[in-house]
Amino acid sequence: MACRPLLRLTLTALVALSAASCRWITDCTYETRYVRASGSIIENGTQVVSADITVGANRGSLEWKNFDRSIEGSTLKGHVLAARLVRSDQPGVSLLDIPIDPSTSPLISGGSLIQRPADTSPNLNGLYEIVAGGLTAIELDTDISSQSRISIPLTVIDKKDWYRPSNCY
């Protein structure tokens, strides 16, 4: 009989610890922020190229920075030699070199780059502030002599500074 209260106490402690552990896992102990920017080049009423980017970051229990992009332009596909994010007041000086998609992709460049705390590459430090300040453009170098360098000015379309996500309890 003396074992029953001890067993009950042990089981109660295990249930309480399990519930607390679940709470620790689901608690929101991080913040996030993002800025979205977009731009396009239109010639004679036809869109030549467009670019959409998102720069984001998490801090706290989840930490990383990310750069997401979608650059498209059917007439330029296969002709782009290099792409980069630049400050619009410093053309030619790369803030971030952007990978070019393989020929099988419908995009010139698409996807995400992620920098975790221990990573040195890609270096996404400071990009949020520059993009949020409306100071960026995407530059494309092409093998088309009449369009050897194309600059796509980016306009901020949405931004949200540090906040706790809505899925936090």
LUMRONU-102223 format. One record per residue (C-alpha): residue in one letter; x, y, z. Coordinates in steps of 0.5 Angstrom, whole numbers, padded with zeros to 4 digits, always signed. Last residue first. Layout:
// residues N
AXYZ ...
//
This chain:
// residues 169
Y+0001+0062-0056 C+0006+0064-0062 N+0002+0063-0069 S+0002+0070-0070 P+0009+0071-0070 R+0013+0076-0065 Y+0015+0082-0069 W+0021+0085-0071 D+0020+0090-0077 K+0015+0089-0082 K+0016+0091-0089 D+0011+0091-0096 I+0012+0094-0103 V+0019+0097-0102 T+0021+0099-0109 L+0027+0096-0113 P+0030+0099-0119 I+0032+0094-0124 S+0039+0095-0127 I+0041+0092-0134 R+0048+0091-0136 S+0050+0089-0143 Q+0043+0091-0146 S+0045+0093-0153 S+0051+0088-0153 I+0047+0082-0151 D+0051+0078-0147 T+0048+0080-0141 D+0050+0083-0134 L+0044+0084-0129 E+0044+0089-0124 I+0038+0088-0118 A+0037+0095-0115 T+0037+0097-0108 L+0036+0104-0104 G+0029+0103-0101 G+0031+0104-0094 A+0028+0097-0093 V+0033+0094-0098 I+0039+0097-0094 E+0036+0096-0087 Y+0035+0089-0089 L+0041+0087-0093 G+0046+0089-0087 N+0048+0082-0086 L+0046+0077-0091 N+0053+0074-0092 P+0052+0068-0096 S+0057+0066-0094 T+0060+0067-0087 D+0056+0062-0083 A+0056+0061-0076 P+0049+0064-0074 R+0045+0061-0080 Q+0045+0065-0087 I+0040+0063-0092 L+0039+0064-0100 S+0033+0062-0103 G+0030+0061-0110 G+0030+0064-0116 S+0034+0066-0122 I+0033+0067-0129 L+0027+0063-0129 P+0024+0058-0133 S+0029+0053-0130 T+0032+0048-0135 S+0037+0053-0137 P+0040+0053-0130 D+0039+0058-0125 I+0043+0064-0124 P+0046+0065-0117 I+0046+0072-0114 D+0052+0076-0112 L+0050+0080-0106 L+0052+0087-0104 S+0055+0088-0111 V+0058+0095-0113 G+0057+0096-0120 P+0052+0101-0119 Q+0053+0105-0112 D+0047+0110-0111 S+0042+0104-0113 R+0046+0100-0108 V+0047+0093-0111 L+0044+0086-0111 R+0047+0082-0116 A+0046+0078-0123 A+0051+0075-0128 L+0052+0072-0135 V+0044+0073-0137 H+0043+0071-0144 G+0039+0064-0143 K+0033+0068-0141 L+0033+0075-0143 T+0027+0075-0148 S+0023+0071-0142 G+0024+0075-0137 E+0024+0073-0130 I+0028+0074-0123 S+0025+0071-0117 R+0028+0072-0110 D+0029+0070-0103 F+0034+0073-0098 N+0034+0069-0091 K+0037+0071-0085 W+0038+0066-0079 E+0036+0065-0072 L+0031+0061-0068 S+0031+0061-0061 G+0032+0069-0061 R+0033+0072-0068 N+0029+0071-0074 A+0031+0075-0081 G+0028+0077-0087 V+0030+0080-0094 T+0024+0078-0100 I+0026+0080-0107 D+0021+0080-0113 A+0025+0082-0120 S+0022+0083-0127 V+0025+0083-0134 V+0023+0085-0141 Q+0016+0087-0139 T+0013+0090-0146 G+0009+0097-0147 N+0015+0099-0151 E+0020+0097-0146 I+0018+0095-0139 I+0023+0094-0134 S+0021+0091-0127 G+0021+0092-0120 S+0019+0089-0113 A+0021+0089-0106 R+0019+0085-0100 V+0022+0087-0093 Y+0022+0082-0087 R+0022+0081-0079 T+0022+0075-0074 E+0022+0075-0067 Y+0024+0068-0063 T+0022+0065-0056 C+0015+0063-0058 D+0013+0057-0054 T+0011+0050-0057 I+0017+0047-0055 W+0017+0049-0048 R+0010+0048-0047 C+0011+0041-0049 S+0016+0040-0044 A+0012+0043-0039 A+0006+0038-0040 S+0012+0032-0040 L+0014+0035-0033 A+0007+0035-0031 V+0005+0028-0033 L+0012+0025-0030 A+0011+0029-0023 T+0004+0026-0023 L+0006+0019-0025 T+0012+0019-0019 L+0007+0022-0014 R+0002+0016-0016 L+0007+0011-0015 L+0009+0014-0009 P+0002+0014-0006 R+0001+0007-0009 C+0008+0004-0006 A+0006+0005+0001 M+0000+0000+0000 
//
